[in-house]
Amino acid sequence: IAFACDAGMGSSAMGATVLKKKVAEAGLDGIEIIHTPVSSIPSDVQIVVTHRDLGERAEHNNPNAKLILITNFLVAPEYDELIQYLKQVNL
């Protein structure tokens, strides 16, 4: 999972930290969560979480990834939805 923001250092780092905590609390192991600039999303990333304003750029940089669009990196209901998705697909 990659968190992407403009520079890959601020809001995406905070969001990645929040999601890592939620993943650990859910008992999900082996899921790598990184933060990155939206222009440098690795091609092997399966899920990209980014602000809705950056969605088009994220999709362009990794069209094969599942895209999760949020409005707040620290508090997003999409995080809990993502945890449920991860449990279902056993990533």
N, CA and C of each residue as an Amber inpcrd file, in Angstrom:
protein
   273
   0.8610000  -1.1680000   0.0000000   0.0000000   0.0000000   0.0000000
   0.9000000   1.2210000   0.0000000   0.5930000   2.1780000  -0.8670000
   1.3460000   3.4210000  -0.9010000   0.4230000   4.5900000  -0.5910000
   0.8800000   5.4510000   0.3060000   0.2210000   6.7230000   0.5420000
   0.9450000   7.7380000  -0.3110000   0.2200000   8.4630000  -1.1160000
   0.8380000   9.4250000  -2.0220000   0.3130000  10.8310000  -1.7560000
   1.2550000  11.7750000  -1.6790000   0.8940000  13.1900000  -1.6210000
   1.8410000  13.9170000  -2.5720000   1.7430000  15.2130000  -2.6400000
   2.5740000  15.9520000  -3.5990000   4.0590000  15.6610000  -3.4250000
   4.5670000  15.8370000  -2.2110000   6.0020000  15.6650000  -1.9770000
   6.3580000  14.2960000  -1.4160000   5.3810000  13.5820000  -0.8760000
   5.6520000  12.2620000  -0.3100000   6.2600000  12.2940000   1.0770000
   6.2000000  13.4380000   1.7450000   6.8510000  13.5660000   3.0440000
   5.8950000  13.9550000   4.1710000   4.9300000  14.7980000   3.9250000
   4.0850000  15.3410000   4.9850000   2.8460000  14.5270000   5.2510000
   1.7800000  14.8660000   4.5540000   0.4910000  14.2360000   4.8300000
   0.4990000  12.7440000   4.5320000   1.2410000  12.3260000   3.5270000
   1.2690000  10.8820000   3.2330000   2.0040000  10.1200000   4.3320000
   3.0290000  10.7080000   4.9230000   3.7320000  10.0490000   6.0250000
   2.8100000   9.9120000   7.2300000   2.0230000  10.9540000   7.5010000
   1.0770000  10.8860000   8.6180000   0.0030000   9.8400000   8.3500000
  -0.5320000   9.8220000   7.1420000  -1.5540000   8.8450000   6.7850000
  -1.0300000   7.4230000   6.8500000   0.1900000   7.2090000   6.4010000
   0.7880000   5.8790000   6.4520000   0.9180000   5.4080000   7.8980000
   1.2790000   6.3170000   8.7910000   1.4000000   5.9730000  10.2050000
   0.0530000   5.5700000  10.7920000  -0.9880000   6.3140000  10.4560000
  -2.3340000   5.9980000  10.9440000  -2.7600000   4.6230000  10.4370000
  -2.5530000   4.3600000   9.1450000  -2.9890000   3.0780000   8.5930000
  -2.1640000   1.9150000   9.1510000  -0.8710000   2.1160000   9.3610000
  -0.0490000   1.0480000   9.9500000  -0.6060000   0.6390000  11.3110000
  -1.0140000   1.6080000  12.0810000  -1.5910000   1.3160000  13.3980000
  -2.8860000   0.5300000  13.2490000  -3.7410000   0.9290000  12.3210000
  -5.0150000   0.2330000  12.1180000  -4.7830000  -1.1910000  11.6020000
  -3.8190000  -1.3730000  10.7330000  -3.4940000  -2.7050000  10.2050000
  -3.0070000  -3.6030000  11.3360000  -2.1430000  -3.0710000  12.1940000
  -1.6370000  -3.8500000  13.3320000  -2.7610000  -4.2130000  14.2880000
  -3.6400000  -3.2460000  14.5780000  -4.7680000  -3.5130000  15.4790000
  -5.7080000  -4.5700000  14.9150000  -5.8020000  -4.6470000  13.5870000
  -6.6670000  -5.6370000  12.9370000  -6.0040000  -7.0050000  12.8600000
  -4.7290000  -7.0850000  13.2720000  -4.0290000  -8.3650000  13.2390000
  -3.5910000  -8.7870000  11.8540000  -3.4620000  -7.8450000  10.9450000
  -3.0340000  -8.1540000   9.5860000  -1.5190000  -8.0490000   9.5040000
  -0.8650000  -9.1220000   9.1020000   0.5960000  -9.1560000   9.0330000
   1.0600000  -9.1710000   7.5790000   2.2740000  -8.7320000   7.3690000
   2.8910000  -8.8390000   6.0560000   2.4260000  -7.8040000   5.0510000
   1.8030000  -6.7340000   5.5040000   1.3530000  -5.6880000   4.5880000
   2.3080000  -4.5120000   4.7030000   3.0060000  -4.2210000   3.6290000
   3.9360000  -3.0970000   3.6160000   3.1830000  -1.8230000   3.2830000
   3.4300000  -0.7870000   4.0680000   2.7830000   0.5060000   3.8600000
   3.8850000   1.5470000   3.7540000   3.9230000   2.2360000   2.6130000
   4.9500000   3.2520000   2.3710000   4.2900000   4.5950000   2.0940000
   5.1070000   5.6520000   2.1130000   4.6260000   6.9490000   1.6490000
   5.5380000   7.4020000   0.5240000   4.9540000   8.1160000  -0.4320000
   5.6690000   8.4420000  -1.6550000   5.0780000   9.6900000  -2.3060000
   5.8680000  10.3930000  -3.1150000   5.2830000  11.4510000  -3.9410000
   4.3450000  10.8230000  -4.9760000   3.2900000  11.5120000  -5.2850000
   2.3230000  10.9740000  -6.2470000   2.9670000  10.7380000  -7.6130000
   4.0190000  11.4670000  -7.9150000   4.6910000  11.3030000  -9.2070000
   5.6500000  10.1190000  -9.2330000   5.8570000   9.4650000  -8.0780000
   6.8280000   8.3690000  -8.0090000   6.2520000   7.1020000  -7.3830000
   4.9970000   6.8330000  -7.5960000   4.3780000   5.6380000  -7.0250000
   5.0070000   4.3990000  -7.6690000   5.5490000   3.4920000  -6.8720000
   6.1540000   2.2820000  -7.4410000   5.1330000   1.4550000  -8.2340000
   5.6010000   0.8440000  -9.2970000   4.6970000   0.0960000 -10.1750000
   4.1750000  -1.1800000  -9.5370000   4.8450000  -1.6860000  -8.5010000
   4.3960000  -2.9270000  -7.8770000   3.4080000  -2.7040000  -6.7300000
   3.0560000  -1.4690000  -6.4540000   2.0920000  -1.1640000  -5.3990000
   0.7030000  -1.6090000  -5.8530000  -0.0010000  -2.3200000  -4.9760000
  -1.3270000  -2.8320000  -5.3260000  -2.4530000  -1.8780000  -4.9500000
  -2.2250000  -1.0320000  -3.9250000  -3.2420000  -0.0940000  -3.4510000
  -2.5810000   1.2540000  -3.2430000  -3.2190000   2.3100000  -3.7440000
  -2.7320000   3.6740000  -3.5490000  -3.8040000   4.4590000  -2.8070000
  -3.3950000   5.0930000  -1.7070000  -4.2700000   5.9820000  -0.9520000
  -3.7570000   7.3950000  -1.1850000  -4.6350000   8.2930000  -1.6150000
  -4.2270000   9.6650000  -1.8590000  -5.4130000  10.6010000  -1.6990000
  -5.1060000  11.8810000  -1.6270000  -6.1600000  12.8900000  -1.5440000
  -6.9240000  12.9060000  -2.8620000  -8.2050000  13.1770000  -2.7790000
  -9.0320000  13.1420000  -3.9930000  -8.5390000  14.1020000  -5.0740000
  -7.8960000  15.1980000  -4.6850000  -7.3650000  16.1420000  -5.6730000
  -6.1810000  15.5790000  -6.4470000  -5.5670000  14.5180000  -5.9380000
  -4.4150000  13.9060000  -6.5950000  -4.7640000  12.5860000  -7.2780000
  -6.0260000  12.2210000  -7.2590000  -6.4510000  10.9230000  -7.7930000
  -6.0900000  10.6990000  -9.2420000  -6.2860000  11.6990000 -10.0670000
  -5.9920000  11.5410000 -11.4930000  -4.5050000  11.3150000 -11.7180000
  -3.6780000  12.0560000 -11.0100000  -2.2220000  11.8830000 -11.1390000
  -1.7910000  10.5120000 -10.6300000  -2.3760000  10.0630000  -9.5220000
  -2.0300000   8.7510000  -8.9790000  -2.4150000   7.6440000  -9.9510000
  -3.5920000   7.7630000 -10.5100000  -4.0440000   6.7510000 -11.4670000
  -3.1520000   6.7160000 -12.7020000  -2.7010000   7.8730000 -13.1370000
  -1.8090000   7.9520000 -14.2960000  -0.4720000   7.2670000 -13.9980000
   0.0320000   7.4380000 -12.7720000   1.3430000   6.8930000 -12.4080000
   1.3130000   5.4070000 -12.0600000   0.1530000   4.8820000 -11.6880000
   0.0230000   3.4490000 -11.4260000  -1.4150000   3.0330000 -11.7440000
  -1.7250000   2.8520000 -13.0250000  -3.1040000   2.5550000 -13.4330000
  -3.6210000   1.2000000 -12.9810000  -2.7450000   0.2920000 -12.5550000
  -3.1830000  -1.0430000 -12.1540000  -3.5330000  -1.1530000 -10.6770000
  -3.2120000  -0.1330000  -9.9010000  -3.4560000  -0.1800000  -8.4590000
  -4.9030000   0.1800000  -8.1390000  -5.4000000  -0.4140000  -7.0590000
  -6.6990000  -0.0160000  -6.5130000  -6.4910000   1.3640000  -5.9040000
  -7.3580000   2.3040000  -6.2160000  -7.2030000   3.6850000  -5.7810000
  -8.2160000   4.0140000  -4.6910000  -7.7200000   4.4910000  -3.5530000
  -8.5530000   4.9180000  -2.4340000  -8.3930000   6.4300000  -2.3170000
  -9.4670000   7.1690000  -2.5400000  -9.4130000   8.6340000  -2.4840000
 -10.0000000   9.1190000  -1.1700000  -9.2540000   9.9890000  -0.5000000
  -9.6730000  10.5030000   0.7990000  -9.6070000  12.0240000   0.8020000
 -10.1660000  12.6420000   1.8440000 -10.0870000  14.0940000   1.9790000
  -9.2490000  14.5100000   3.1830000  -8.9950000  13.5900000   4.1130000
  -8.2270000  13.9160000   5.3130000  -7.3210000  12.7290000   5.6290000
  -6.0100000  12.9560000   5.6000000  -5.0570000  11.8590000   5.8090000
  -5.0750000  11.3250000   7.2390000  -5.4750000  12.1360000   8.2090000
  -5.4450000  11.6890000   9.6010000  -6.7200000  10.9940000  10.0350000
  -7.8540000  11.4660000   9.5500000  -9.1470000  10.9050000   9.9490000
  -9.9620000  10.6630000   8.6810000 -10.0130000   9.4180000   8.2560000
 -10.7500000   9.0870000   7.0360000 -11.5270000   7.7930000   7.2450000
 -12.8300000   7.8180000   7.0050000 -13.6050000   6.5780000   7.1310000
 -13.1420000   5.5130000   6.1370000 -12.4850000   5.9460000   5.0830000
 -11.9950000   5.0080000   4.0760000 -10.9460000   4.0550000   4.6500000
 -10.2570000   4.4530000   5.7180000  -9.2680000   3.5630000   6.3310000
  -9.9300000   2.2970000   6.8560000 -11.0500000   2.4650000   7.5530000
 -11.7530000   1.2910000   8.0790000 -12.3060000   0.4340000   6.9450000
 -12.7650000   1.0750000   5.8870000 -13.2350000   0.3230000   4.7120000
 -12.0760000  -0.4510000   4.0880000 -10.9050000   0.1610000   4.0510000
  -9.7320000  -0.5090000   3.5010000  -9.3360000  -1.7080000   4.3600000
  -9.4100000  -1.5720000   5.6710000  -9.1050000  -2.6980000   6.5660000
 -10.0640000  -3.8500000   6.2760000 -11.3280000  -3.5720000   6.1240000
 -12.3010000  -4.6310000   5.8080000 -11.9740000  -5.2850000   4.4650000
 -11.6040000  -4.4780000   3.4870000 -11.2150000  -5.0090000   2.1720000
 -10.0000000  -5.9290000   2.3170000  -8.9920000  -5.4940000   3.0710000
  -7.7840000  -6.3000000   3.2500000  -8.1000000  -7.6320000   3.9250000
  -9.0130000  -7.6140000   4.8700000  -9.4170000  -8.8650000   5.5270000
 -10.0970000  -9.7960000   4.5230000 -10.8940000  -9.2440000   3.6310000
 -11.6210000 -10.0630000   2.6600000 -10.6970000 -10.6940000   1.6360000
  -9.7020000  -9.9310000   1.1730000  -8.8340000 -10.4440000   0.1130000
  -7.5870000 -11.1090000   0.6480000  -7.4020000 -11.0820000   1.9740000
  -6.2350000 -11.7270000   2.6040000  -4.9130000 -11.2930000   2.0110000
  -4.7400000  -9.9750000   1.8390000  -3.4560000  -9.4650000   1.3230000
  -2.3710000  -9.6230000   2.3590000
